[in-house]
């Protein structure tokens, strides 16, 4: 690189008066320097090229390099090169990508129309814009010839998987597009594992880059993975670090990625006032024309749902659905809007609408996106009679355990405990509730921790009082109480214990007094009088009115 640069400088200084030739050579050397991560050399070369050819494409390339090194400051210089007459097709393609990043999609389209091109940069731009603005741009028809892209742009191949692209990526300016698109695809699939060695190596390489943007993007992606694991504090910290690395202005429309993560993590932690403050952050007007806008809308909607503004939450979720319908593309990993809308209807006391949307979500994703399916099963369970809730909740719990999502797992276990309580089987409720409380504390999920702690204290108090009361029963009274709690009638108990019905009535009178209950139905809520029926069946002989 240095030798190439020296040859060019000698050629220029030795009296070569072909300004177009010298500027072109300088720009080629600058491109080589950028590919090798030597941005300071590239800047010097481009400045020389600009001096030789003031109206040439070097101005746009220099503006792009400035943007790469400092996105917030560089963004202010992007519009000036777009008005220059000497802008080439490749430089226009790169400039259009940067304008689109900052929400200037219409300006990007105008630049492309004014500078037609069929080169590789225009192909990259078409793919990039179609992913960043699914409803506004479409890529060129067909895949480029393999021999045209194999050496320099292998990620453009239709068979290239996101993790394969990232594993082979060298982080320089031309790597931004494959980096962003691969991370977005992995996030939608909810498939990124930040603990694998290649991802750790990639973050380390990003830290050595001349630009802060690659490390910010990778840190934001890691925050999403931490959020899915229920590591709420870690997710919030990573997202905050990513956001501040380049500032909201430098993030452009991709600001929805770290900002939406912060909103969701803070909401799960119960930090609602901080969420409200973050909602004042200025975002690009074009944000919701991009998939990153879906992440932001969901974070805002979940905040509204958690703070008792169910109608506002429902409006956010339905807006996300309308956006995706307009694009003709679905992003269930970023925005499971059917599931979210179902939860809003459930909070509004509209179980029929909630169940219909949950069923639509399950049908829409099939076997993909197991976490989304498990969330829909949680909603579906909440619309059933208590005796039939444990089945779908256990299925959801199994999925969240496999995924390692402690926050969703804690909520599912808490709902399972409540289902047992509501079904009149409180003895089964203790184990899932105890585990839910432990997980909520691990996650730092403030609201759920407080609820589970209060229920745990009440349960412990009730269990201690009931245990002492049970010890006051005679052996005969204990046997009668257990059978009565299981739903047996007096004559049936008498027949089983070889006693008279009047003796059973006398035992029950004393049992009620000692246990502090008023009637037979109160026995089922006394810990220790465990029903013999299985923990998913109805307590009474009458079948529930609604089945799954």
PyMOL commands that set and color helices and strands:
alter all, ss='L'
color gray80, all
select helices_A, chain A and resi 2-13+19-35+39-52+58-69+71-82+89-101+105-114+120-132+146-149+154-156+162-167+173-189+197-207+213-228+232-269+272-278+287-289+291-306+310-327+337-347+351-365+370-382+386-403+406-422+426-443+446-471+475-485+490-497+501-515+520-525
alter helices_A, ss='H'
color red, helices_A
deselect
rebuild
show_as cartoon
